[in-house]
Amino acid sequence: MDEETCDLGHDVCESAIKNDNSDENENNVTAGASGNSAATESEEVSTETKSLSKRQLRKLKKHEDWLKYKPIKRAKDKEKKKQRRIEAKEKGEPLPSRKRLKLNTMAKSECRVSLAIDCSFDKYMQERDILKLGKQIRWCYSANRRAANPVQLHVVGIEGQIKDRLDSVGDYKNWDIHSSEKGYEELFNKDSIVYLSSDSPNILTDLEPDKVYIIGGLVDHNHYKGLCHQMAVDKGLAHAQLPISEYIQLKSRKVLTINHVFEILLSYTETKDWQKAFYTILPQRKGVELKDLPDREEKESLNENSSDEEDDGSDLSNDDQISSACESRDSEGQGNTDEGHPKGEGHHMTERTDSDHKVCQPNNSERETQLT
């Protein structure tokens, strides 16, 4: 019996050893297979990476960097939001909320200035440009919603690629904007249209509620320079450029995005100060430098003098006072010309004529004549 037991135990041990060896072999095979698959995948990734161009590799790296930076940015945005709430509470201002934004509509706004984004340049843009245009339109809408008195925002000529893009990001028809597939010529009176273009020789001096100021919805990276201005000239429309060279100096290119132009105009409707609008809206990378404004100080002193004359019982009318003030400026000398002003390069930096240097304007009819 002992011998049989030993033999049986020996057989069991041998079978157990064989099973262990087979398991190890299977594990080795599995590990080898997984290792081979991982190696194959890495080889495929390296092959795909090698097949990419330098530009595609840069984009891939940029995307990877963005994914790393995304949580950091979210944390910063959260901290900024918290700080804004604290500041609003200290100033006694109402805290920003979605409910308050919904109540702040264009219909209830005291500002009746109309700004329109013309989206009829679909054929001049590639897909990436359409994506940027859609993003800039959303920024314009966001800025207008948060304004104390929103302007009357129109987005017109919505068709083709930009319509598909806006439909894909949300139902823009529910936004508090005036949207239409029709062009601005069908929607507005021709006499009320002022097309904004950096190539226009006319300088925009003020925003009037009975006018519609058109911003060209063209993201072309300056490939079609002068297109908006030429189109306005061909159609016999009034046109003008922002008075950038009058108030600030830019170290970088004078090319502004659609949302920057919109936010500058929106800020001006609230402050009535072009220099403040430019300085607060334009990003720091533009290298914004404020210009000295002796004309403004001189005009303010002239206004003070004219008000003193009115208090003294002067019989001069308002137009006579303005014209006499302008004549006194001209007699003192024409030192406030374009000397030292850089010649126009890029958007909103066009060389001015002598008529553009006049700060005093008798009435609105002359201003309209200048625009046309």
Sequence and secondary structure as in RCSB ss.txt:
>XXXX:A:sequence
MDEETCDLGHDVCESAIKNDNSDENENNVTAGASGNSAATESEEVSTETKSLSKRQLRKLKKHEDWLKYKPIKRA
KDKEKKKQRRIEAKEKGEPLPSRKRLKLNTMAKSECRVSLAIDCSFDKYMQERDILKLGKQIRWCYSANRRAANP
VQLHVVGIEGQIKDRLDSVGDYKNWDIHSSEKGYEELFNKDSIVYLSSDSPNILTDLEPDKVYIIGGLVDHNHYK
GLCHQMAVDKGLAHAQLPISEYIQLKSRKVLTINHVFEILLSYTETKDWQKAFYTILPQRKGVELKDLPDREEKE
SLNENSSDEEDDGSDLSNDDQISSACESRDSEGQGNTDEGHPKGEGHHMTERTDSDHKVCQPNNSERETQLT
>XXXX:A:secstr
 HHHHHHHHHHHHHHHHHHHHHHHHHHHHHHHHHHHHHHHHHHHHHHHHHHS HHHHHHHHHHHHHHHHHHHHHH
HHHHHHHHHHHHHHHHT     HHHHHH  TTT S   EEEEE   GGG  HHHHHHHHHHHHHHHHHHHTSSS 
 EEEEE   THHHHHHHHH  GGGSSSEE SS HHHHS GGGEEEE TT SSB     TT EEEEE    TTTTT
THHHHHHHHTT EEEB  HHHHEEESS     HHHHHHHHHHHHHH  HHHHHHHHS GGG EEE   HHHHHHH
HHHHHHHHHHHTT    HHHHHHHHHHHHHHH    SSTT     STT     GGGG    S HHHHHHHH 
